[in-house]
Amino acid sequence: MDKFKFEESLVKLQEACEKMKSPGISLEDAISCYEEGKVHYKICRDILENATQTIETFEESE
């Protein structure tokens, strides 16, 4: 998978959530949206964790 930026993954996650809330969505489409959402959630979480570690390291070095 291409490397996504945080903002791109957040938009994709939000889109997947909105699609899952759509009336009349099939079970297969909902599952597909869920799986896509999980991927983008993990990307966002990993980026935020990395940023937190970087900030903590920077603060410790001051």
N, CA, C and O atoms as CSV, one atom per row, in Angstrom:
chain,resi,resn,atom,element,x,y,z
A,1,MET,N,N,0.843,-1.175,0.000
A,1,MET,CA,C,0.000,0.000,0.000
A,1,MET,C,C,0.892,1.243,0.000
A,1,MET,O,O,1.943,1.275,0.641
A,2,ASP,N,N,0.454,2.241,-0.721
A,2,ASP,CA,C,1.188,3.503,-0.729
A,2,ASP,C,C,1.201,4.090,0.667
A,2,ASP,O,O,0.314,3.829,1.480
A,3,LYS,N,N,2.213,4.880,0.927
A,3,LYS,CA,C,2.301,5.527,2.227
A,3,LYS,C,C,1.351,6.732,2.244
A,3,LYS,O,O,1.463,7.638,1.419
A,4,PHE,N,N,0.440,6.724,3.175
A,4,PHE,CA,C,-0.523,7.804,3.309
A,4,PHE,C,C,-0.034,8.802,4.341
A,4,PHE,O,O,0.656,8.443,5.295
A,5,LYS,N,N,-0.396,10.040,4.142
A,5,LYS,CA,C,-0.182,11.054,5.165
A,5,LYS,C,C,-1.332,10.946,6.155
A,5,LYS,O,O,-2.369,10.349,5.864
A,6,PHE,N,N,-1.131,11.535,7.333
A,6,PHE,CA,C,-2.145,11.466,8.376
A,6,PHE,C,C,-3.481,12.003,7.875
A,6,PHE,O,O,-4.516,11.354,8.026
A,7,GLU,N,N,-3.452,13.187,7.282
A,7,GLU,CA,C,-4.690,13.829,6.842
A,7,GLU,C,C,-5.424,12.998,5.798
A,7,GLU,O,O,-6.653,12.916,5.812
A,8,GLU,N,N,-4.670,12.385,4.895
A,8,GLU,CA,C,-5.286,11.540,3.867
A,8,GLU,C,C,-5.955,10.321,4.490
A,8,GLU,O,O,-7.068,9.954,4.115
A,9,SER,N,N,-5.271,9.702,5.437
A,9,SER,CA,C,-5.834,8.525,6.086
A,9,SER,C,C,-7.033,8.882,6.940
A,9,SER,O,O,-7.989,8.112,7.020
A,10,LEU,N,N,-6.993,10.035,7.576
A,10,LEU,CA,C,-8.129,10.464,8.390
A,10,LEU,C,C,-9.358,10.679,7.509
A,10,LEU,O,O,-10.464,10.292,7.886
A,11,VAL,N,N,-9.175,11.288,6.350
A,11,VAL,CA,C,-10.294,11.480,5.419
A,11,VAL,C,C,-10.833,10.132,4.962
A,11,VAL,O,O,-12.047,9.932,4.926
A,12,LYS,N,N,-9.943,9.206,4.610
A,12,LYS,CA,C,-10.371,7.877,4.172
A,12,LYS,C,C,-11.125,7.147,5.284
A,12,LYS,O,O,-12.109,6.457,5.019
A,13,LEU,N,N,-10.669,7.296,6.513
A,13,LEU,CA,C,-11.346,6.684,7.654
A,13,LEU,C,C,-12.737,7.279,7.821
A,13,LEU,O,O,-13.709,6.550,8.023
A,14,GLN,N,N,-12.832,8.588,7.737
A,14,GLN,CA,C,-14.135,9.252,7.859
A,14,GLN,C,C,-15.079,8.828,6.731
A,14,GLN,O,O,-16.267,8.600,6.962
A,15,GLU,N,N,-14.549,8.723,5.519
A,15,GLU,CA,C,-15.373,8.289,4.385
A,15,GLU,C,C,-15.897,6.871,4.594
A,15,GLU,O,O,-17.061,6.582,4.317
A,16,ALA,N,N,-15.032,5.998,5.080
A,16,ALA,CA,C,-15.455,4.617,5.333
A,16,ALA,C,C,-16.563,4.577,6.382
A,16,ALA,O,O,-17.525,3.820,6.249
A,17,CYS,N,N,-16.424,5.391,7.419
A,17,CYS,CA,C,-17.452,5.447,8.473
A,17,CYS,C,C,-18.782,5.945,7.914
A,17,CYS,O,O,-19.838,5.394,8.224
A,18,GLU,N,N,-18.724,6.985,7.093
A,18,GLU,CA,C,-19.945,7.534,6.503
A,18,GLU,C,C,-20.622,6.517,5.590
A,18,GLU,O,O,-21.846,6.387,5.602
A,19,LYS,N,N,-19.830,5.798,4.802
A,19,LYS,CA,C,-20.399,4.781,3.911
A,19,LYS,C,C,-21.099,3.694,4.716
A,19,LYS,O,O,-22.159,3.204,4.327
A,20,MET,N,N,-20.490,3.317,5.856
A,20,MET,CA,C,-21.088,2.261,6.679
A,20,MET,C,C,-22.421,2.701,7.267
A,20,MET,O,O,-23.282,1.864,7.539
A,21,LYS,N,N,-22.604,4.003,7.467
A,21,LYS,CA,C,-23.852,4.526,8.030
A,21,LYS,C,C,-24.939,4.702,6.972
A,21,LYS,O,O,-26.091,4.974,7.307
A,22,SER,N,N,-24.582,4.549,5.703
A,22,SER,CA,C,-25.535,4.762,4.620
A,22,SER,C,C,-26.684,3.770,4.707
A,22,SER,O,O,-26.471,2.575,4.911
A,23,PRO,N,N,-27.903,4.274,4.551
A,23,PRO,CA,C,-29.037,3.351,4.546
A,23,PRO,C,C,-28.964,2.444,3.318
A,23,PRO,O,O,-28.607,2.884,2.225
A,24,GLY,N,N,-29.294,1.221,3.510
A,24,GLY,CA,C,-29.343,0.283,2.400
A,24,GLY,C,C,-28.008,-0.287,1.975
A,24,GLY,O,O,-27.934,-0.969,0.953
A,25,ILE,N,N,-26.946,-0.029,2.728
A,25,ILE,CA,C,-25.639,-0.589,2.372
A,25,ILE,C,C,-25.687,-2.104,2.569
A,25,ILE,O,O,-26.234,-2.596,3.556
A,26,SER,N,N,-25.118,-2.822,1.631
A,26,SER,CA,C,-25.114,-4.283,1.748
A,26,SER,C,C,-24.110,-4.708,2.811
A,26,SER,O,O,-23.190,-3.965,3.154
A,27,LEU,N,N,-24.302,-5.897,3.315
A,27,LEU,CA,C,-23.399,-6.432,4.327
A,27,LEU,C,C,-21.980,-6.514,3.772
A,27,LEU,O,O,-21.022,-6.180,4.468
A,28,GLU,N,N,-21.842,-6.953,2.537
A,28,GLU,CA,C,-20.520,-7.072,1.924
A,28,GLU,C,C,-19.829,-5.720,1.824
A,28,GLU,O,O,-18.637,-5.603,2.109
A,29,ASP,N,N,-20.581,-4.695,1.419
A,29,ASP,CA,C,-20.005,-3.354,1.321
A,29,ASP,C,C,-19.648,-2.804,2.706
A,29,ASP,O,O,-18.621,-2.146,2.870
A,30,ALA,N,N,-20.491,-3.074,3.688
A,30,ALA,CA,C,-20.208,-2.621,5.047
A,30,ALA,C,C,-18.938,-3.274,5.582
A,30,ALA,O,O,-18.120,-2.613,6.222
A,31,ILE,N,N,-18.775,-4.555,5.324
A,31,ILE,CA,C,-17.572,-5.262,5.763
A,31,ILE,C,C,-16.348,-4.702,5.057
A,31,ILE,O,O,-15.299,-4.521,5.676
A,32,SER,N,N,-16.475,-4.426,3.768
A,32,SER,CA,C,-15.370,-3.844,3.007
A,32,SER,C,C,-14.983,-2.474,3.567
A,32,SER,O,O,-13.799,-2.172,3.716
A,33,CYS,N,N,-15.982,-1.649,3.874
A,33,CYS,CA,C,-15.727,-0.331,4.471
A,33,CYS,C,C,-15.062,-0.474,5.834
A,33,CYS,O,O,-14.151,0.283,6.171
A,34,TYR,N,N,-15.518,-1.445,6.611
A,34,TYR,CA,C,-14.932,-1.687,7.929
A,34,TYR,C,C,-13.459,-2.055,7.805
A,34,TYR,O,O,-12.613,-1.530,8.528
A,35,GLU,N,N,-13.164,-2.960,6.885
A,35,GLU,CA,C,-11.775,-3.384,6.686
A,35,GLU,C,C,-10.901,-2.208,6.224
A,35,GLU,O,O,-9.778,-2.045,6.700
A,36,GLU,N,N,-11.412,-1.404,5.310
A,36,GLU,CA,C,-10.665,-0.227,4.861
A,36,GLU,C,C,-10.472,0.755,6.018
A,36,GLU,O,O,-9.396,1.332,6.179
A,37,GLY,N,N,-11.507,0.937,6.809
A,37,GLY,CA,C,-11.413,1.818,7.965
A,37,GLY,C,C,-10.359,1.356,8.958
A,37,GLY,O,O,-9.628,2.170,9.522
A,38,LYS,N,N,-10.282,0.034,9.171
A,38,LYS,CA,C,-9.271,-0.500,10.091
A,38,LYS,C,C,-7.864,-0.172,9.608
A,38,LYS,O,O,-6.997,0.173,10.412
A,39,VAL,N,N,-7.631,-0.277,8.312
A,39,VAL,CA,C,-6.315,0.020,7.751
A,39,VAL,C,C,-5.951,1.478,8.008
A,39,VAL,O,O,-4.848,1.780,8.463
A,40,HIS,N,N,-6.879,2.370,7.716
A,40,HIS,CA,C,-6.590,3.795,7.876
A,40,HIS,C,C,-6.538,4.210,9.350
A,40,HIS,O,O,-5.800,5.128,9.710
A,41,TYR,N,N,-7.312,3.542,10.195
A,41,TYR,CA,C,-7.219,3.797,11.634
A,41,TYR,C,C,-5.817,3.454,12.134
A,41,TYR,O,O,-5.224,4.206,12.908
A,42,LYS,N,N,-5.295,2.315,11.687
A,42,LYS,CA,C,-3.959,1.895,12.113
A,42,LYS,C,C,-2.895,2.877,11.620
A,42,LYS,O,O,-1.961,3.204,12.352
A,43,ILE,N,N,-3.037,3.342,10.389
A,43,ILE,CA,C,-2.084,4.316,9.862
A,43,ILE,C,C,-2.105,5.577,10.721
A,43,ILE,O,O,-1.051,6.077,11.115
A,44,CYS,N,N,-3.297,6.093,11.012
A,44,CYS,CA,C,-3.418,7.305,11.841
A,44,CYS,C,C,-2.835,7.076,13.229
A,44,CYS,O,O,-2.094,7.914,13.743
A,45,ARG,N,N,-3.168,5.948,13.829
A,45,ARG,CA,C,-2.673,5.636,15.170
A,45,ARG,C,C,-1.150,5.549,15.189
A,45,ARG,O,O,-0.505,6.082,16.092
A,46,ASP,N,N,-0.580,4.877,14.194
A,46,ASP,CA,C,0.873,4.736,14.127
A,46,ASP,C,C,1.563,6.087,13.957
A,46,ASP,O,O,2.587,6.349,14.589
A,47,ILE,N,N,1.005,6.939,13.108
A,47,ILE,CA,C,1.588,8.269,12.910
A,47,ILE,C,C,1.527,9.073,14.199
A,47,ILE,O,O,2.500,9.734,14.562
A,48,LEU,N,N,0.398,9.025,14.894
A,48,LEU,CA,C,0.263,9.767,16.154
A,48,LEU,C,C,1.199,9.223,17.230
A,48,LEU,O,O,1.795,9.995,17.981
A,49,GLU,N,N,1.330,7.902,17.308
A,49,GLU,CA,C,2.252,7.314,18.285
A,49,GLU,C,C,3.685,7.726,17.998
A,49,GLU,O,O,4.443,8.025,18.921
A,50,ASN,N,N,4.059,7.742,16.736
A,50,ASN,CA,C,5.398,8.149,16.342
A,50,ASN,C,C,5.629,9.620,16.700
A,50,ASN,O,O,6.694,9.981,17.200
A,51,ALA,N,N,4.638,10.454,16.445
A,51,ALA,CA,C,4.755,11.877,16.775
A,51,ALA,C,C,4.896,12.060,18.285
A,51,ALA,O,O,5.695,12.881,18.737
A,52,THR,N,N,4.136,11.312,19.055
A,52,THR,CA,C,4.215,11.398,20.517
A,52,THR,C,C,5.602,11.004,21.006
A,52,THR,O,O,6.172,11.673,21.868
A,53,GLN,N,N,6.144,9.923,20.461
A,53,GLN,CA,C,7.485,9.484,20.856
A,53,GLN,C,C,8.534,10.535,20.491
A,53,GLN,O,O,9.462,10.786,21.261
A,54,THR,N,N,8.384,11.139,19.328
A,54,THR,CA,C,9.328,12.168,18.896
A,54,THR,C,C,9.281,13.365,19.832
A,54,THR,O,O,10.321,13.903,20.210
A,55,ILE,N,N,8.086,13.780,20.202
A,55,ILE,CA,C,7.929,14.925,21.110
A,55,ILE,C,C,8.507,14.599,22.476
A,55,ILE,O,O,9.207,15.422,23.066
A,56,GLU,N,N,8.220,13.400,22.987
A,56,GLU,CA,C,8.742,13.008,24.294
A,56,GLU,C,C,10.262,12.958,24.276
A,56,GLU,O,O,10.909,13.393,25.229
A,57,THR,N,N,10.835,12.432,23.205
A,57,THR,CA,C,12.297,12.377,23.079
A,57,THR,C,C,12.883,13.784,23.043
A,57,THR,O,O,13.904,14.053,23.677
A,58,PHE,N,N,12.245,14.667,22.311
A,58,PHE,CA,C,12.701,16.046,22.208
A,58,PHE,C,C,12.627,16.734,23.576
A,58,PHE,O,O,13.558,17.436,23.970
A,59,GLU,N,N,11.525,16.532,24.292
A,59,GLU,CA,C,11.364,17.154,25.607
A,59,GLU,C,C,12.384,16.627,26.605
A,59,GLU,O,O,12.876,17.384,27.442
A,60,GLU,N,N,12.708,15.335,26.528
A,60,GLU,CA,C,13.683,14.751,27.441
A,60,GLU,C,C,15.090,15.297,27.191
A,60,GLU,O,O,15.899,15.399,28.113
A,61,SER,N,N,15.368,15.645,25.943
A,61,SER,CA,C,16.706,16.122,25.609
A,61,SER,C,C,16.910,17.586,25.965
A,61,SER,O,O,18.039,18.075,25.934
A,62,GLU,N,N,15.858,18.281,26.298
A,62,GLU,CA,C,16.019,19.708,26.648
A,62,GLU,C,C,16.503,19.891,28.064
A,62,GLU,O,O,16.688,21.023,28.512
